[in-house]
Amino acid sequence: MKTTQFLFSGFGGQGILFAGKFLAYKGLIEGKQVSWLPSYGPEMRGGTASCSVIVSDGAVGSPIVSKPDVLVAMNLPSLDRFENAVVPGGMIFADSTLIGRKVARDDVKAFYVPATQLANENGYPTLANMILLGKILAELGEFDEDSVNAALSKVISAKHADMKEVNLNALHSGMAQ
């Protein structure tokens, strides 16, 4: 049975909860058991935000992720806070535009993606989260075009249907990193 525990963390407004919800829907579409647990400070934008996602072939016993297999740190406070929680052999994905230091541990795989810079350069400044997700799915070997499209259709409302293609482009941009 394969279970992967993800922890997304950053400032409110960086799309932390959206990224987690996308990943959870992708897992559901692929027939997995999932858990999605958002957490954010009192401020919706600018405060801290994190999101725990568990994707498993079997039942998920608890939605709490205290030892993530995959950490997504979109700012320095998030990397500082959660770096040591990642399991040995786990993966850390850092937005190197906003994080000026390297991961201190040598028992994890670290990936530095200038997600915020790439998002700005490509005309989708609010999608650094999706660029990082594209890199994650590529590294895990779990980018399936059909389930990605179906998950995007679930998390993007009909009102913003024009954003589906832009989100897909951001995912592909991350895969290329």
N, C-alpha and C positions, 0 to 999 in steps of 0.2 A: 504494500500500500504506500503510495506516495502522497506526502503532505508537504506543502510549502507555506511557510508563514512569512508574510510581508508586513513591513512597517513603513508607512509613508509619513514624512514629517517636514514641516516648513512653517512659513508665515501664513496666516489667513489671507485668502485672495490668490494664492499660488495654484489653486486647483488640486489640493491634496485630497479632499473628499471625493471630488469628481474622478480622479485617477483611481482611487480605491474602488469606487462604485463600478467603473468601467471594468476593472480586473475581476471583480466579483461576478458581474453579468457575463463576462467572457467564460468564466469557469462554469456558471450555470448552464450556458448554452452548450458547453462541451460535456455536459452530464456529470460534472463534479459536484461534490458537497462544498458549500462555501459559507463563510462568515464575513460580514463587513461591519466593523465597529468604528464609527467616527468619534473624534474627540476634539474639542476646540475650546479656546479660552473665551472670555466674555466678549471680546471684540471679534466681529466677523471678519474684518479686514485689518491686517497688521498684527493681530494677536497670534498666538501659537495655534497650530492645528496639526493633528496627527490622525492617522487612519490605520487600523489593523485589518488585514485581510488574510484569511486562511482559505487555501484551495486544496482539496483533498479527494482522494479516490474513495475514502471511507467517511464515516460520520465524524463531525467536528464536535469535540467534547466541550470546548470552551472558546468563546470569541476573543479571549485575552491573548495578545501576543507579547510575551515578556522576553523571549529569546528568538528574534526574527532570523530566518534564513536569508532574507533579502531586506536590506535597509535602503530606503530612498531618502537622502538628506538634501533638501532644497535650500538650506541655509546653514551657516556655521553653528548657531546654537543647537540645531538638530543633530548635526554630526557630533558636536561635543557631548550632547546628552545621551545619544543612543549608540555610539560607536562600540562601546564595550559590551553592549547587550547582544550583539550579533554572535551567532553560534560559530565556533571554529569551523573553517571551511565554507562559511557563508559568503555573501556578496554585499558590497556596499556601492551604491550608485550616488555620486555627488555631483551637484551642479557646480562645476568649477568656475563659472562666471561669478558666483556669489560666495564661494568657499575658497579661501586662499591657501589652505594648508592641505597636506596629504594625510591619508589615514595612517595612524601610528602603528597599527597592528600589522603583523606579517603572516597571520594565520587565516586571513580572509582575502578574497579577491576584491580589489578596489577598481572602480571605473570612474573616470573623471570626464564628464560630458559638459561642454560649455552651453548648456541647454538654454539659459536665458539669452545669451548672445545669439545663438542660432535662431531662436524664436523671433528676436527683434530683427535680425538680418533678413529673415524669410517672410516678414510681414504678418506674423501671427504672434504678437508679443505676449499674449496670455496663455500660450500653449507650451511653455517649457516643460510642464508636467507630462505632456504627451510625448515630447521628444525623449525624455527619460524613460517613459514606458516602452517606447519603441526599442530603445537600447536593451532594456531588461528582457523583453520578449525575444529579441534576437539572441542574446547571450544564453537564455534558458532553452532556446530552440523551440519556442512555443508560439511563434507568429503564424497563425492560420488565418488567411485572408477572409474566409467565410465567417468564422466566429468573431473576428475583429469587426467586420462590417455589421454583423448582427448586434454585437454589444454596443457599438456606436449608435445604432438605431434605437437601442433601449435607453441610453443615457442622455442622448440629445433630443430635446423636445421638438415637436412638430413646428413650433414657433421659430426654432433656430435650426431647421433642417439644412439650411445653407452651410452650416458649420461642420457637417459630417465630412465633406471632402477636405476641408481645411485640417480637421483633426487627423484624418487619414494621412494627409501629406506630412503632418508633424510626426506621426508614428514612423513613417518611412524615412524621414530625416534622421530620427534617432537610430533606426536600424543601421543606417549607413555610417554611423560613428564608430 
